[in-house]
Structure formats: C-alpha cells, structure tokens
Amino acid sequence: MKLYKIMMIAALLTVSACSSEDIVEDDERVVNVAVPASERPLSYTGTDGELTGYEVEILKAVDEKLDDYVFNIQGTDDSAAEIGLDTGQYDMIAQGLILSPQREESYLIPSESNGPSLMRIYATGHFADEINSLEDLTDKNITPVSPSGGVYNLLVNYNEEHPDNELTFRTTDGGIPTAGRLQEVDSGAYDALIQPSNLGQQEIMDIAGLDLHVSDPIEINPTYFLIHDSSENEQLNHDVGSAIKELREEGTLSELSEEFYGEDILKYETEEGGN
C-alpha cells in the first residue's frame, strides 16, 4: 500500500508540472522547457498569468504537432535556465539564442531556426542622420556590453577586421535591463546602444516616449532552441526540427512574428547581415 501511494504521488507531481490543460498519457514523454518570464515580446507572462510570446507560442505549436511529447514550459531567468540545461534539469531552453562554437559543441541543435535575430543600433535622436552602421560609431560613446554576449563578439570581430577604424567600448557584468539602457541613451549618458531587436525595445520606447533613432539591421543571425545533449534527446531534437520546418512552411512563424513583433522578421532570413 505504501509503494502504491508513493507511485500515485509521483504521477500527480508529473502531471501538475505540466500545463493545467495537459493530461499526460502513458505513451507521452514530459519535456521540461525553460523560457524567460519577462522578456516581451520574446517570452513573458501575460495578464492572465500564463506564459506567452513569440518563442512560447512556437513551442506550443511544436507541442501540438508532436503526439509523443507534452511540453512543460516554465518561466525562469536566463542563467538558471542555462545551468538547468547543462545539468539536465531542463530538456530544452528558449531565449532568442544565437549559435556559437561552444553551444554547438555542448548542446543538441534542431535542424531548423525559429527565426532571425536582428542586431540594431539605438542612438540618440540628434544622431538620426549619422548612425546607421558600426563604422559610424568610431567616435561615439557606446553602452557597455556583456563580455560573454553576442554584441561583444560582434564588436571584437569588427575591430579585428577594421584595425584603422576601431570602436572603443567597455564591458560590464552588470545586468541593466533593456529599458534602463534605452533610457541611458535617450538621456545622453551614452550615444548608442547595440542590441538584438527582439527584446521589446519598440514597445519600451513608445510607452516611455523615448526619442531614439533605430538603424536597419546591422547583423542578422538565426536563433535556435537548445536541447540537452543526451541519447534520450536525439529523437526529440529531430522531431523539434521537423515540426519547426512544418510551421515555417505553413506560415505559422510569420503569423506569430506579425503578432508579437509587428512585422514578419522571417523576411530578413534571405538577406545578408551587415557588419
């Protein structure tokens, strides 16, 4: 009887970890997925208390296509998600992630991207006619960048390729949110901010009334979900890639992009990035 009770409790905990709308069948596997809880429009908690956003809705659509899985989508911060992915606590994470050699070596990568990340420059309004590329930032005061992020790699690579026109920038481990960075540029504390544009910048600027110039994409990179590297997840990796491909061909990714970004970002996939 004690063993039976333990088994029943374990079963209930497994079901409760999933969405309240999900009932886990005997032949279904629960896949734990970590996403940011407050990175609108990429992934955030809606007014109903449920997670939503561009990547969250893609994950839900992938889950609908895969009968053998039930996705347990959980909100958490970026660092905890990455640690959890490394340890196997999470099977998959979604954070608008760009591939790097380290990530390709450490994780399973689906065969299909979930869309492009568009790197843009956000500059003070009086630089509207001056800043449209990295070359235009030579004598400008750039907001500090994370030494482990994609912007840092972009700037380092640019300086290596342009030794006669190098950019000056500082690094920081401080986690200043996007809204704070945009405010710093608007106030004139810095001349320009370089960021992927999938962090809700336009909505922040509209709500706060910030007068900033936004460049065209200076670099375009595909983003991917990352999957914990294990033999058990190899089939999951294959299935997720196939499902995303179907969603792309059906136009679902474009529809979700229009809903959450106000434009079809997939149109940039065939274009070459900037610097």
C-alpha positions in Angstrom: 0.0 0.0 0.0 2.8 2.4 0.8 4.5 1.8 -2.5 1.2 2.3 -4.3 0.8 5.7 -2.6 4.3 6.8 -3.5 3.7 5.9 -7.1 0.4 7.9 -7.1 2.1 10.9 -5.6 4.9 10.8 -8.2 2.3 10.5 -11.0 0.4 13.5 -9.7 3.5 15.6 -9.4 4.4 14.8 -13.0 1.0 15.9 -14.3 1.0 19.0 -12.1 4.3 20.2 -13.6 2.7 20.5 -17.0 0.1 22.9 -18.2 -3.3 22.6 -16.5 -4.7 21.8 -19.9 -2.4 18.9 -20.5 -3.1 15.3 -19.4 0.0 13.1 -19.8 -0.8 9.8 -21.4 1.2 6.6 -20.8 3.0 6.8 -24.1 3.8 10.5 -23.9 7.1 12.0 -22.6 7.2 15.2 -20.5 9.7 17.6 -21.9 10.8 20.4 -19.5 11.4 23.7 -21.3 12.7 26.8 -19.7 11.9 30.3 -21.1 12.4 33.8 -19.7 9.3 35.1 -17.8 9.7 38.8 -18.6 11.4 39.3 -22.0 8.5 40.8 -24.0 7.8 40.0 -26.9 10.1 37.0 -27.0 8.7 35.4 -23.8 6.7 36.8 -21.0 3.9 36.3 -18.5 0.6 37.7 -19.9 -2.2 39.4 -17.9 -3.8 36.0 -17.4 -0.7 34.7 -15.6 0.2 32.4 -18.5 3.4 32.4 -20.4 3.2 33.7 -24.0 5.4 35.5 -26.5 6.9 34.7 -29.9 9.0 31.8 -28.8 6.5 30.4 -26.3 3.8 30.3 -28.9 6.2 28.5 -31.3 6.9 25.9 -28.6 3.1 25.4 -28.0 2.6 24.9 -31.8 5.5 22.4 -31.9 4.0 20.6 -28.9 0.7 20.4 -30.8 2.4 18.7 -33.7 4.3 16.1 -31.7 2.0 13.5 -30.3 4.7 11.7 -28.3 5.5 14.7 -26.0 4.0 17.1 -23.6 5.9 20.3 -23.2 6.2 21.6 -19.6 7.0 25.3 -20.3 8.4 27.1 -17.2 9.5 30.7 -16.7 12.9 31.3 -15.2 15.9 33.6 -15.5 18.5 33.1 -18.2 21.4 32.0 -16.1 19.2 29.4 -14.2 17.9 28.1 -17.5 21.4 27.6 -18.9 22.6 25.9 -15.7 19.5 23.7 -15.7 20.1 22.8 -19.4 23.7 21.8 -18.6 22.6 19.5 -15.7 19.6 18.0 -17.5 17.1 19.7 -15.2 15.7 21.2 -18.4 15.5 19.3 -21.7 15.3 22.5 -23.8 15.6 26.3 -23.4 14.4 29.2 -25.5 16.0 32.7 -25.1 16.4 34.0 -28.7 19.7 32.2 -28.8 22.3 32.6 -31.4 24.7 29.7 -32.1 28.3 29.8 -31.1 31.0 27.1 -31.4 30.7 26.5 -27.7 26.9 26.0 -27.9 27.2 23.8 -31.0 29.7 21.6 -29.1 27.7 21.5 -25.8 24.1 21.0 -26.9 21.8 19.4 -29.5 20.7 21.9 -32.1 17.4 21.5 -34.0 17.8 21.4 -37.8 15.6 24.5 -38.2 15.9 28.0 -36.8 12.9 29.6 -35.2 13.6 32.9 -36.9 16.3 35.6 -37.1 17.8 37.9 -34.5 18.1 41.4 -35.9 21.0 43.4 -34.4 20.3 47.1 -34.5 21.8 50.3 -33.2 19.7 52.5 -30.9 21.1 56.1 -30.9 20.1 59.5 -29.5 17.8 61.4 -31.8 20.3 64.1 -32.8 22.4 61.3 -34.4 19.5 60.2 -36.7 21.3 61.1 -39.9 24.7 59.9 -38.7 24.5 56.4 -37.2 23.4 53.6 -39.5 26.3 51.1 -39.3 29.2 50.2 -37.0 31.5 52.4 -39.0 29.5 55.4 -37.7 30.3 54.6 -34.1 34.1 55.2 -34.2 34.0 58.3 -32.1 30.8 57.5 -30.2 30.2 56.5 -26.6 28.7 53.0 -26.7 26.9 51.5 -23.8 28.9 48.8 -22.0 28.4 45.2 -23.3 28.5 41.8 -21.6 31.9 40.1 -22.2 30.0 36.8 -22.9 27.3 38.1 -25.2 26.8 38.3 -29.0 27.2 42.1 -29.1 30.7 41.7 -27.6 31.7 39.2 -30.3 30.2 41.4 -33.0 32.3 44.4 -31.8 35.5 42.3 -31.3 35.2 40.8 -34.8 34.6 44.3 -36.3 37.7 45.7 -34.7 39.8 42.8 -35.9 38.5 43.4 -39.5 38.8 47.2 -39.3 42.1 48.0 -37.4 42.1 51.5 -38.9 38.6 52.3 -37.7 38.3 50.5 -34.3 35.4 51.1 -31.9 36.0 51.9 -28.3 33.7 50.1 -25.8 33.7 48.8 -22.2 32.5 45.6 -20.8 30.3 45.0 -17.8 28.8 42.1 -15.9 26.0 44.4 -14.6 22.6 43.2 -15.6 21.0 46.6 -16.5 17.6 45.8 -18.2 16.9 46.9 -21.8 14.6 49.7 -20.6 17.4 51.1 -18.5 19.9 51.0 -21.3 17.4 52.8 -23.7 16.9 55.5 -21.0 20.6 56.0 -20.7 20.9 56.6 -24.5 17.8 58.9 -24.5 19.3 61.0 -21.7 22.6 61.4 -23.5 24.6 59.3 -21.0 25.6 57.2 -24.0 25.4 57.9 -27.7 24.4 54.4 -28.8 23.2 51.0 -27.7 23.7 47.9 -29.8 21.2 45.0 -29.2 19.2 42.3 -30.9 15.8 43.9 -31.5 13.7 41.0 -30.1 13.8 42.4 -26.5 10.7 44.7 -26.8 12.6 47.9 -27.5 10.0 49.5 -29.7 7.2 49.0 -27.1 9.5 50.4 -24.4 10.3 53.5 -26.5 6.6 54.0 -27.3 5.5 53.8 -23.7 8.3 55.9 -22.3 8.2 58.4 -25.1 11.9 58.0 -25.9 13.3 59.8 -29.0 15.7 57.4 -30.4 17.0 56.6 -33.9 16.8 52.9 -34.8 19.0 51.6 -37.5 18.3 48.9 -40.1 19.7 45.5 -39.1 23.5 45.6 -39.0 23.7 41.9 -38.5 21.2 39.1 -39.0 21.6 35.8 -37.1 19.3 32.7 -36.9 18.1 31.8 -33.4 17.6 28.3 -32.1 16.2 26.3 -29.2 18.9 24.5 -27.4 18.4 20.9 -26.2 20.3 19.0 -23.5 22.8 16.6 -25.1 21.8 13.1 -24.3 20.9 10.0 -26.2 17.3 10.2 -25.0 17.0 13.7 -26.6 18.3 12.8 -30.0 14.9 11.9 -31.3 13.4 14.9 -29.6 15.9 17.1 -31.4 15.0 15.6 -34.7 11.3 15.9 -34.1 11.5 19.5 -32.9 13.4 20.5 -36.1 10.9 18.8 -38.3 8.0 20.5 -36.5 9.5 23.9 -36.8 10.1 23.3 -40.6 6.4 22.5 -41.0 5.4 25.6 -39.0 7.6 27.7 -41.3 6.2 26.2 -44.5 2.6 26.7 -43.2 3.3 30.4 -42.5 2.8 30.0 -38.7 6.1 31.5 -37.8 5.4 34.6 -40.0 1.9 34.9 -38.4 3.4 34.8 -34.9 6.1 37.3 -35.9 3.4 39.7 -37.1 1.5 39.3 -33.9 4.4 39.8 -31.5 6.9 42.0 -33.5 4.5 43.9 -35.7 6.4 42.7 -38.8 7.4 39.4 -40.5 11.0 39.1 -39.3 11.4 36.0 -41.4 11.7 38.2 -44.5 15.3 39.1 -43.3 16.4 35.5 -43.4 17.4 35.7 -47.1 19.2 38.9 -46.6 22.9 39.1 -45.7 23.7 40.7 -42.3 25.6 43.9 -42.1 29.0 44.2 -40.3 
